[in-house]
Amino acid sequence: MKSVTILGSTGSIGRQTLDIIANHPDLYKVDVLTTNSNITLLEEQCKKFKPNAVIIADNDALIRFKEGKKYKGDILSADALNTINYDANTDIVVSALVGIAGLLPTIQAIKSGKRILLANKEVLVVAGKYIMNLAKENKADIIPIDSEHSAIYQCLIGEKQKNINKIILTASGGPFFNLSSQELEQVRLSDALNHPTWYMGKKVTIDSATMMNKGFEVIEAKWLFDIDTSKIDIVIHPQSIIHSMVEFIDGSVKAQLSNPDMRFPISFALACGERNANNYEKIDFNKLKKLDFYSLPDNKFRCLDLAYNCVNKGGNACAILNAANEIAVKEFIKEKIQFTQIPIYIADALNNIAYIDSPTIDELLETDAKTRQYISNLIS
Ligand code: MG
């Protein structure tokens, strides 16, 4: 029986993780659940999964939850995310908080040497080098939940690092892969929110449309698999059935396939080393018939180029990239800026926020705050 803490249990990944846990009451139980402010759903989750403690980050929500008096375990405030002691009750920590807020809580979990199921992107995008060193020091396994990295992880089981020729990340291409540069200028918010294969939150959906999401995945893959970005290729695969591939020095390629359903990579990460049966819809090759591939158009997705530049530059560049992107996307969602202005604002931040070669975690967080302020001022 493994005990699971879910940082961000009311978000999409958190809910799907609990779905899987509910299907395997003999294998998993819940230790701690956390939410920002969705106490209605948290209350339902408490009733069903009986966690030992909950953490509620938003103070008003915390007070209302306490007043409700329906949950009998420990009710903790936001500070607990960064100070919680995992040693006693938790085997697995699912890191599914949204945004930079996930960084310090994930560091806390890594320091306790737990198995980390990583869904939060910022952890590796902003602080990849630090995080992977910390995980090594504390013997904490980091198992990715993102479908692409889960695929690569699965392809690399039993393989030697020196035999990897390259990693091939698949990308659905998003809704705009066929548009010309001129057409991209005219893109509206509703077009960008219309992702062809995956259902996701607004921010990630826009990041898929700009391909920044794929850029972040390149950065994450570099750190997770200790591989140079020159050995990470991207191929457009609109059906999102092959989640990524690894080519080895003998020319053999391994791929991992499943229907596009996040419960597959989450199940794999929870079981890690084992495989748990489930009833999620499996691939029917007779219906599927074909898989398509297209090469990535040159110079069309500026956000992707920026991501490659930043990860190769190192230091705090990816922290600037991430923060500037987040604010620019937020402003696009508010319809304050155009789709094609997103990379222009990011490039501006990269030119104007001070570069730090070997930043500490505090310096990365400072870079993050400064960049947000800078872009917000610039846009308003
Ligand atoms: Mg992905």
Residues whose N, C-alpha, C, O or C-beta is under 5 A from the ligand:
A	BS01	MG	D146 S147 E148
